[in-house]
């Protein structure tokens, strides 16, 4: 059920089909965290329904779960737009280094907010100038929410294992679309996959599809994708 919902939300790319490279964020878990954050901040905070410390911690827990995945998704969607508009060869699919950078960035912003009043003032002032009124309260105990970066990492890795959305189009745009080049472009997926042989099969079949482009070559690619994406 979870995979079906994810596919409905994020779409599915394949031979002749494109999808926005935002599958890690368009997953039920980070989207649910975003909804809970919105309800908590706009309906629960300051209403007395829950203690202030509960609503405060809930905001931090939800925010740290979805924010790194939002960062990678937005960055790749922007890169995707640039590639489509200009024809530039840009890798707009999720990579493990992008996921790691987003998680480090999230922690680098969040930790000083809970430890430094000056950083908090700068943060609020900057967001205000950008048109996003905000508020923050320094509380070192909120650092417990950093634990949510672990499931954020897991969700990103899960997207990589299933062949991240956009990766097939990135491979199709590459100047070298031979078997070895396609396999190299899927190397990170293979390292994380539970069935590396299935990734090898996808690489061979997709290279054949890119070389010939016939409907008969698309069907084996779809089968290989189903084996990886469930």
Secondary structure as UniProt FT lines:
FT   HELIX           2..10
FT   TURN            15..16
FT   TURN            23..25
FT   HELIX           28..39
FT   HELIX           40..44
FT   TURN            45..46
FT   HELIX           52..86
FT   HELIX           96..115
FT   HELIX           117..129
FT   TURN            130..131
FT   HELIX           140..147
FT   HELIX           148..161
FT   TURN            165..166
FT   HELIX           167..173
FT   HELIX           179..185
FT   HELIX           187..192
FT   HELIX           196..212
FT   HELIX           215..229
//
